[in-house]
Amino acid sequence: MTPEPTGRLVRISGGRELIMNRTFRAPIADVWASITESERTARWIGPWTGDGAPGKTVMVTMSMEEGAEPSPATIRNCDPPAVSVSISASQAVGYGR
């Protein structure tokens, strides 16, 4: 089985941006944990290490990329309880493919 892409690439000045939307049918606290705890993000995009705070950089390993190496991703915003997170990652993460 080949996983189906669930995001879309959008051209922006200076490159491309991967937009992924997720819908959770769960309490807000559970949703927040799903996007801010590495063990939980590993279930749907990949685990990360580092300080997951706004303006900080984490190292993300994409779960669906065979042989993926950790790549840097900068947290642009992460504000509870709105459950909106914005991350900037390099093409090395696989976003440009």
C-alpha positions in Angstrom: 0.0 0.0 0.0 1.3 3.4 -0.9 0.3 6.2 1.5 -1.8 9.0 -0.1 -0.6 12.5 0.3 -2.7 14.5 2.7 -1.1 18.0 2.2 -0.7 20.5 -0.6 2.3 22.5 -1.8 1.7 26.2 -2.2 4.2 28.5 -4.0 5.3 31.4 -1.8 8.0 34.0 -2.4 11.3 32.2 -1.9 10.0 28.7 -2.2 7.1 26.4 -1.4 5.0 25.8 1.7 3.4 22.5 2.7 -0.1 23.0 4.0 -1.6 20.1 6.1 -5.0 20.3 7.7 -6.1 17.8 10.3 -9.5 17.3 11.9 -9.6 15.7 15.4 -12.7 14.6 17.1 -11.4 14.8 20.6 -11.2 17.2 23.6 -9.1 20.3 23.0 -6.4 19.1 25.5 -6.0 15.9 23.6 -5.7 17.7 20.3 -3.1 20.1 21.8 -1.1 17.1 23.0 -1.3 15.6 19.5 0.5 18.5 17.9 2.9 19.5 20.7 4.2 16.1 22.0 6.8 14.3 19.9 5.4 10.8 20.7 2.0 12.0 19.5 3.2 13.7 16.3 5.1 10.6 15.4 1.8 8.9 14.8 0.9 11.1 11.8 3.9 13.0 10.5 7.0 12.1 12.5 8.8 12.4 15.8 10.9 15.5 16.7 13.5 16.4 19.2 14.5 19.8 20.7 12.7 22.7 22.3 9.3 22.9 20.6 8.6 26.6 21.4 7.9 29.5 19.1 11.1 30.8 17.5 12.9 27.5 18.3 14.1 24.8 15.9 13.4 21.1 16.3 14.8 18.2 14.4 12.0 16.3 12.6 12.2 12.8 11.1 9.4 12.2 8.6 7.6 8.9 9.4 6.6 8.1 5.8 9.9 8.9 4.2 12.0 5.7 3.9 15.5 6.3 5.3 14.6 9.8 6.4 17.3 11.7 8.3 16.3 14.3 10.9 15.9 17.8 9.4 15.4 21.2 11.0 12.0 22.7 11.4 11.4 26.1 13.0 8.3 26.7 15.1 6.8 30.0 13.8 3.8 30.1 16.1 2.2 27.7 18.5 -0.6 29.3 20.6 -3.0 27.4 22.8 -5.8 26.9 23.0 -6.6 27.7 19.3 -4.7 24.6 18.2 -2.9 26.4 15.4 0.7 25.6 14.7 2.9 27.0 12.0 6.3 25.4 11.2 8.9 26.3 8.7 11.1 23.4 7.5 13.7 23.0 4.8 13.3 21.2 1.6 15.5 18.4 3.1 12.4 17.3 5.1 10.9 16.3 1.7 8.5 19.2 1.2 9.9 20.1 -2.2 9.4 16.7 -3.8 
